[in-house]
């Protein structure tokens, strides 16, 4: 009996060691870390979200990958990562490919984002309408003097972050009905590089995620006028004296600011209690939504209160 008991103990131990080796070999799929791919547009606020989440789950390491939206979704579909934060849902083909790997698909809208059009401080222009923006990305407008409300002349270029970014997709799908972007439109590689170029070149209009305009850990921007660059007002009007808006949370909520899109978190992790899925629920829960509301230019998806305040 002792020999049999000893043999069983050895066999169980070997099985556990073998299982452990298998788990280590599988890597991130069995990790307590939060492996997530995030559209780089949302890096500022997602860094804060991740830090807050890890205070509640100290065993969860931060393994966030900040990249273009195309890359984030491709990694999810290829099962090289099981959570992403992006501005579109999966297509039918992408959903089928994920389900072919016997993985679930959970999705939730967590915010509404707005991107800003920025120019050099030396530029006196303050407003641009949507028709002119469409003209720029279609290649019909290549000079400042072609803009309806322009006060300057010369070559006009539009710069954005990356060729596979959500910003480019928005321009292509929402402004050009899926047609390719043309004209003097260039990628700089990141939101930071776009801001840097705008600071040095009065001839360009930059397209950035609005949250990149505030200082790290700063609260919502209450005023865009004290920045090192100028944020253009955007209008749908073609009137002589149009009313334009900047991407404040209130203007996103009312729909006055036109350059907005939804933000989603998508998880395909089959482990019900994994830190990946806990992070998914954290972002759509009260704590995650409060961080978005108080610490970013994004508008949270949860209900918000609007209060009238008078100041002397």
URZI-V233822 format. One record per residue. RES is the residue in one letter. NEAR is the number of other ideal C-beta (glycine too) atoms within 12 Angstrom. Layout:
res = [RES:RES]
near = [NEAR:NEAR]
//
This chain:
res = [X:X:X:X:X:X:X:X:X:X:X:X:X:X:X:X:X:X:X:X:X:X:X:X:X:X:X:X:X:X:X:X:X:X:X:X:X:X:X:X:X:X:X:X:X:X:X:X:X:X:X:X:X:X:X:X:X:X:X:X:X:X:X:X:X:X:X:X:X:X:X:X:X:X:X:X:X:X:X:X:X:X:X:X:X:X:X:X:X:X:X:X:X:X:X:X:X:X:X:X:X:X:X:X:X:X:X:X:X:X:X:X:X:X:X:X:X:X:X:X:X:X:X:X:X:X:X:X:X:X:X:X:X:X:X:X:X:X:X:X:X:X:X:X:X:X:X:X:X:X:X:X:X:X:X:X:X:X:X:X:X:X:X:X:X:X:X:X:X:X:X:X:X:X:X:X:X:X:X:X:X:X:X:X:X:X:X:X:X:X:X:X:X:X:X:X:X:X:X:X:X:X:X:X:X:X:X:X:X:X:X:X:X:X:X:X:X:X:X:X:X:X:X:X:X:X:X:X:X:X:X:X:X:X:X:X:X:X:X:X:X:X:X:X:X:X:X:X:X:X:X:X:X:X:X:X:X:X:X:X:X:X:X:X:X:X:X:X:X:X:X:X:X:X:X:X:X:X:X:X:X:X:X:X:X:X:X:X:X:X:X:X:X:X:X:X:X:X:X:X:X:X:X:X:X:X:X:X:X:X:X:X]
near = [7:8:9:10:11:12:13:14:14:14:14:14:14:14:14:14:14:14:15:14:13:14:16:14:12:13:14:28:24:22:24:24:30:41:36:47:39:43:49:41:46:48:31:36:45:43:26:32:43:35:26:29:34:24:16:20:25:13:16:28:20:28:24:34:28:33:32:33:40:28:26:43:38:24:31:44:30:20:27:23:36:39:48:53:49:47:39:29:24:27:15:11:12:29:22:14:21:33:18:15:21:11:28:22:32:30:28:28:26:41:44:33:43:44:46:43:47:41:43:29:20:18:32:17:33:25:32:43:31:29:25:36:37:30:28:39:39:24:21:22:29:24:21:30:17:23:34:27:29:26:18:22:17:20:20:36:31:45:40:43:41:32:23:24:40:43:46:33:32:33:35:26:20:26:31:24:13:12:16:18:32:21:27:25:33:28:25:30:21:26:37:24:24:39:35:23:31:38:24:20:28:27:26:35:43:44:46:48:47:44:42:41:37:31:15:17:16:21:20:29:28:17:14:29:15:15:26:19:31:30:44:39:32:39:30:23:22:19:14:10:11:21:18:31:34:36:42:29:35:25:29:37:25:18:15:23:35:30:40:32:36:27:44:35:45:43:39:39:36:22:23:14:15:30:34:42:31:30:45:35:27:36:45:31:24:17:27:37:32:23:35:41:31:23:32:42:44:48:37:35:26:23:11:22:12:13:7:7:9:5:5:3]
//
